[in-house]
Structure formats: structure tokens, C-alpha cells
Amino acid sequence: MSIIKKQFVSPLAPQNAILQTDENKKSEMARIEDIEKNIKLLNDKFDTCINVLTKIEIKLDTLLTQDWKKIYFPIQNEADLHKVEKKIGEDFASFIPIMERILFPSGVVKNLCRVLSEELIMNYNFEGIKGKMAFKSFENINKLMYGK
């Protein structure tokens, strides 16, 4: 014995489906428009952020390459070397971007003359052997340049 279920199909069912489909389309279109508005707002905010960051970068670049670099680097003599060693020890973090800017992209070997004058370079070697002074005694400068 099987039970047969009969479904009642209203004569208005196709019209209801069409109306429901139109309402769904309108609802989806409204959602799409809201999403598009939000994307535009986000794009505008993103553009504003990029402009502000660009201005900050320009100001930082000017500060780092002109003021700080002229004040400290290249270090000209032994007295300045001791003074810069002390300054770096007092505020190590502020010297990191300065040193990165000086050494980028070629590194210490190719840019050592941008950190130390040739006279200092000739008077020092790392270990202080063969009549030269030991550069390894300047721990803060070494840590800043070599990251050790």
C-alpha cells in the first residue's frame, strides 16, 4: 500500500514566482549598489592615506638625508666618533633608519666612507692590530652597522 501525495498547484504560482524573482532582483541590485558605494568610499580613504603617507615619506626622507646625515655622518675625527658612539647608545632606535638610508642598497663595504671619513678608516681596523686602533671597541656603531 502506497500513499500518493498530491500537491496542490495554485494557478497564481507562476505569477508569485515572477514577483518573487523581481523582488529578489531589486534586493540584489540594492545590495550591489551599497557594495559599490562602500568600495568607492574605501578607495577614496585609501587614496587619502596614500597621499598622507607620501607626504610623511617626503618629510622623513628630507629629515634623514639632510639634517641627521649632515650632523653626524660621515664621522670626521676621533672626537666625533666617540660623540656619535655615545649618542647612538642613548637613542639607538632613532639611528636605525638613518644608518639604513646611508648603507642602502650596497651595504657596509661599499658605503663605509659614508659613515666614516677616509682618515678614520685608515686609522682603524676591527681588531686594532698592526699599529691601528680597534674599531670593535665602538660597540653601538658596530651593532648599528652590522646588526650584531
Long-range contacts (C-beta under 8 A, 24 or more apart in sequence): 60-97, 61-101, 64-97, 64-98, 64-101, 65-101, 68-98, 69-98, 69-101, 69-102, 72-98, 73-98, 73-102, 73-114, 73-115, 74-113, 74-114, 74-115, 74-116, 74-117, 75-115, 75-116, 75-117, 75-120, 76-117, 76-119, 76-120, 77-117, 77-119, 77-120, 78-120, 78-123, 81-116, 81-120, 81-138, 81-141, 84-141, 85-138, 85-139, 85-140, 85-141, 86-140, 88-140, 88-141, 88-144, 89-140, 92-140, 92-143, 92-144, 95-144, 96-144, 99-144, 99-145, 103-145, 108-145, 108-146, 115-141, 115-145
